[in-house]
Amino acid sequence: MNKEVKYPILAIDYGDKHFGLAISDKKGILAQPLETVSITKNRKVENLITEILTIAKEYGVETFLVGLPQEFTSSHQITTKKIHIFISLLSKVTNIPIITYDESFSTTRAQNMLTSTGQNTKKTRGKINSIAATVFLQDFLNSK
């Protein structure tokens, strides 16, 4: 992809139940975590997309960055298919460009970060997804 990426970027760490969000600054230098939005019995993925678009508008987002795992196992392949469906749904309701980026091991790295700061990962489970989004967003920014 030769298109120039525009900032700020909203990173989305896709999960079956929780989507972690992170935002870059307007210069594309620093990533910071936002909230984690969750699917529940009453909140479907379409509701989350609406919420994500609201957040995108609030931050003046110019690009979406969706984490995509490498397909090491069959469960990764299933997740990849779900992420592509999510991207398809998101692209139908926004003109903001959507790009993908390898998010392999970002959750493990997020857990290690929280543990190294003395935080209990069970108590911070809601933070894990947004920290993981921050990790792969910062990796992406550093690669530019």
C-alpha positions as CSV (number, residue, x, y, z in Angstrom):
1,M,0.0,0.0,0.0
2,N,1.6,3.3,-1.1
3,K,-1.0,5.6,0.2
4,E,0.2,8.0,2.8
5,V,-1.3,7.3,6.2
6,K,-3.1,10.2,7.8
7,Y,-3.2,10.9,11.6
8,P,-4.7,10.5,14.1
9,I,-5.1,6.7,13.8
10,L,-7.6,4.8,15.9
11,A,-6.3,1.2,16.5
12,I,-8.8,-1.6,17.1
13,D,-7.8,-4.8,18.8
14,Y,-10.5,-7.1,17.8
15,G,-11.7,-9.7,20.3
16,D,-14.7,-12.1,20.5
17,K,-16.1,-10.1,23.4
18,H,-13.9,-7.1,23.9
19,F,-12.5,-4.6,21.4
20,G,-9.5,-2.5,22.7
21,L,-9.0,0.9,21.3
22,A,-6.0,3.2,21.1
23,I,-5.3,6.5,19.5
24,S,-2.3,8.2,18.0
25,D,-1.4,11.8,18.3
26,K,-2.0,14.1,15.3
27,K,1.7,13.7,14.2
28,G,1.8,9.9,14.4
29,I,4.4,9.7,17.0
30,L,2.8,8.5,20.2
31,A,0.0,5.9,20.9
32,Q,-2.2,6.0,24.0
33,P,-4.9,3.6,25.2
34,L,-8.5,4.5,25.1
35,E,-11.3,2.4,26.4
36,T,-12.3,-1.2,25.8
37,V,-15.8,-1.7,24.3
38,S,-17.5,-4.9,24.8
39,I,-20.1,-7.1,23.1
40,T,-22.8,-8.3,25.5
41,K,-26.2,-10.0,25.1
42,N,-27.7,-6.6,24.3
43,R,-24.8,-5.0,22.5
44,K,-23.9,-6.6,19.2
45,V,-21.0,-5.8,16.9
46,E,-23.1,-3.3,15.0
47,N,-23.6,-1.3,18.3
48,L,-19.9,-1.4,18.8
49,I,-19.3,-0.1,15.3
50,T,-21.6,2.9,16.1
51,E,-19.7,3.5,19.3
52,I,-16.3,3.3,17.5
53,L,-17.5,5.8,14.9
54,T,-18.6,8.2,17.7
55,I,-15.1,7.9,19.2
56,A,-13.5,8.4,15.8
57,K,-15.5,11.5,15.3
58,E,-14.6,12.8,18.8
59,Y,-10.9,12.4,18.1
60,G,-10.9,13.5,14.4
61,V,-9.7,10.1,13.3
62,E,-8.2,10.0,9.8
63,T,-7.3,6.2,9.6
64,F,-8.5,3.0,11.3
65,L,-5.8,0.4,12.1
66,V,-7.2,-3.0,12.8
67,G,-5.0,-5.6,14.3
68,L,-4.7,-8.9,12.4
69,P,-3.0,-11.9,13.9
70,Q,-0.7,-14.2,11.9
71,E,-2.4,-17.5,11.3
72,F,-0.3,-19.8,13.4
73,T,-3.2,-22.0,14.3
74,S,-6.7,-22.8,13.1
75,S,-8.1,-20.6,15.9
76,H,-6.1,-17.7,14.4
77,Q,-7.6,-18.4,11.0
78,I,-11.1,-18.3,12.4
79,T,-10.3,-15.0,14.2
80,T,-8.8,-13.6,10.9
81,K,-12.1,-14.4,9.1
82,K,-14.1,-12.7,11.9
83,I,-11.9,-9.6,11.7
84,H,-12.4,-9.4,7.9
85,I,-16.2,-9.6,8.4
86,F,-15.8,-6.8,11.0
87,I,-13.7,-4.7,8.6
88,S,-16.4,-5.3,5.9
89,L,-19.1,-4.1,8.2
90,L,-17.1,-1.0,9.3
91,S,-16.2,-0.1,5.7
92,K,-19.9,0.0,4.8
93,V,-20.6,2.8,7.3
94,T,-17.5,5.0,7.0
95,N,-15.3,6.6,4.4
96,I,-12.3,6.6,6.8
97,P,-9.6,4.4,5.4
98,I,-9.1,1.0,7.1
99,I,-5.7,-0.7,7.2
100,T,-4.6,-3.8,8.9
101,Y,-1.4,-4.5,10.9
102,D,0.2,-7.5,12.4
103,E,-0.9,-7.6,16.1
104,S,0.7,-11.0,16.9
105,F,1.7,-11.2,20.5
106,S,0.4,-7.7,21.4
107,T,-1.9,-9.2,24.1
108,T,1.0,-11.1,25.6
109,R,3.2,-8.0,25.5
110,A,0.3,-6.0,27.2
111,Q,0.0,-8.6,29.9
112,N,3.7,-8.5,30.5
113,M,3.7,-4.7,30.8
114,L,0.8,-4.8,33.3
115,T,2.6,-7.5,35.3
116,S,5.9,-5.7,35.3
117,T,4.2,-2.6,36.7
118,G,2.8,-4.8,39.6
119,Q,-0.8,-4.9,38.3
120,N,-2.8,-8.0,38.6
121,T,-3.9,-9.1,35.0
122,K,-7.1,-10.6,36.3
123,K,-8.2,-7.3,37.8
124,T,-7.0,-5.4,34.7
125,R,-8.6,-7.7,32.2
126,G,-10.6,-4.8,30.7
127,K,-7.3,-2.9,30.2
128,I,-5.6,-5.7,28.3
129,N,-7.3,-5.1,25.0
130,S,-6.7,-1.4,24.9
131,I,-3.1,-1.8,26.0
132,A,-2.7,-4.5,23.2
133,A,-4.1,-1.9,20.7
134,T,-1.7,0.6,22.0
135,V,1.2,-1.8,21.6
136,F,0.6,-2.6,18.0
137,L,-0.3,1.0,17.2
138,Q,3.0,2.1,18.6
139,D,4.7,-0.6,16.6
140,F,3.0,0.7,13.5
141,L,4.0,4.3,14.2
142,N,7.6,3.3,14.9
143,S,7.7,1.5,11.5
144,K,6.9,4.7,9.6
